[in-house]
Amino acid sequence: MDIRHLKYFESIARNKNFTKAAEELFISQPSLSNMIKKMEENFGSKLIERTTREVILTEMGEALYVHAKKILGLYTITLKEMEEIKKIGKGEIHIGII
C-alpha cells in the first residue's frame, strides 16, 4: 500500500460515493473500485460496504480512515517542509529584544 492508495480510500470515505471520489481524483470509477478491492484483499477483510446510494465503512474501514487522515496530513506537512528547505534552506533564527 502506498500514499496513492490512502488518498483514494480517504476520498471515497469522505465523499461516501465512488463516482464523486473518482471525479475528485480524476480517475475512472472502475479503476478506483479495483484499487479498493486490492486493498481489501491485502487486508483480508472488507473496508467498504457498497449500497446503491452510498458507501458505508466497515469497522476496519473506519479504523483505516482515521489513520489515513493522519498519515496524509503528515505527508502534506512533510512535502511543504521539504519544499521550504529546498527554497531557503533550514536554519535557526535568533532574535534578541531589549
C-alpha positions as CSV (number, residue, x, y, z in Angstrom):
1,M,0.0,0.0,0.0
2,D,1.3,3.5,-0.8
3,I,0.2,7.1,-0.4
4,R,-1.9,6.9,-3.5
5,H,-4.0,4.1,-2.1
6,L,-4.6,6.0,1.1
7,K,-5.6,9.1,-0.9
8,Y,-8.1,7.1,-2.9
9,F,-9.5,5.4,0.2
10,E,-9.8,8.7,2.1
11,S,-11.6,10.3,-0.8
12,I,-14.2,7.5,-1.0
13,A,-14.7,7.6,2.8
14,R,-15.1,11.3,2.8
15,N,-17.4,11.5,-0.2
16,K,-19.3,8.3,0.6
17,N,-19.5,7.7,-3.1
18,F,-17.2,6.1,-5.6
19,T,-18.3,8.3,-8.5
20,K,-17.7,11.5,-6.7
21,A,-14.4,10.3,-5.4
22,A,-13.3,9.2,-8.9
23,E,-14.2,12.7,-10.3
24,E,-12.3,14.4,-7.5
25,L,-9.3,12.2,-8.1
26,F,-9.5,12.5,-12.0
27,I,-9.6,8.7,-12.5
28,S,-12.2,6.3,-13.7
29,Q,-14.7,4.7,-11.3
30,P,-13.7,1.1,-12.3
31,S,-10.1,1.9,-11.6
32,L,-11.0,3.2,-8.2
33,S,-13.2,0.2,-7.4
34,N,-10.3,-2.2,-8.4
35,M,-7.9,-0.4,-6.2
36,I,-10.2,-0.8,-3.2
37,K,-10.8,-4.4,-4.0
38,K,-7.0,-5.0,-4.0
39,M,-6.7,-3.1,-0.7
40,E,-9.4,-5.4,0.8
41,E,-7.6,-8.5,-0.5
42,N,-4.4,-7.3,1.1
43,F,-6.1,-6.7,4.5
44,G,-8.2,-9.8,4.2
45,S,-11.3,-8.0,5.1
46,K,-13.9,-5.6,3.6
47,L,-13.2,-2.0,4.1
48,I,-16.4,-0.7,2.5
49,E,-20.0,-1.9,2.3
50,R,-21.4,-0.9,-1.0
51,T,-25.1,0.1,-1.4
52,T,-26.9,1.6,-4.3
53,R,-26.9,5.0,-2.6
54,E,-23.7,5.4,-0.7
55,V,-20.7,3.5,0.7
56,I,-20.6,2.6,4.4
57,L,-17.3,2.0,6.1
58,T,-16.9,-1.3,8.0
59,E,-15.2,-1.3,11.4
60,M,-11.8,-1.9,9.7
61,G,-12.6,0.8,7.2
62,E,-13.4,3.3,10.0
63,A,-10.0,2.5,11.6
64,L,-8.2,2.8,8.3
65,Y,-9.9,6.1,7.6
66,V,-8.7,7.6,10.9
67,H,-5.2,6.6,10.3
68,A,-5.3,7.6,6.6
69,K,-6.3,11.1,7.5
70,K,-3.3,11.4,10.0
71,I,-0.8,9.9,7.5
72,L,-2.0,12.1,4.6
73,G,-1.8,15.2,6.9
74,L,1.8,14.3,7.9
75,Y,2.6,13.6,4.3
76,T,1.4,17.1,3.3
77,I,3.4,18.7,6.1
78,T,6.5,16.8,5.1
79,L,6.2,17.9,1.4
80,K,5.8,21.5,2.5
81,E,8.8,21.4,4.8
82,M,10.9,19.7,2.1
83,E,9.9,22.5,-0.4
84,E,10.8,25.2,2.2
85,I,14.2,23.6,2.8
86,K,14.8,23.4,-1.0
87,K,13.9,27.1,-1.4
88,I,15.5,28.8,1.6
89,G,17.4,26.1,3.5
90,K,16.9,25.1,7.0
91,G,18.3,27.0,9.9
92,E,17.6,28.8,13.1
93,I,16.9,32.5,13.6
94,H,17.6,34.1,16.9
95,I,16.0,37.4,17.7
96,G,17.0,39.4,20.7
97,I,14.9,42.2,22.1
98,I,15.9,44.6,24.9
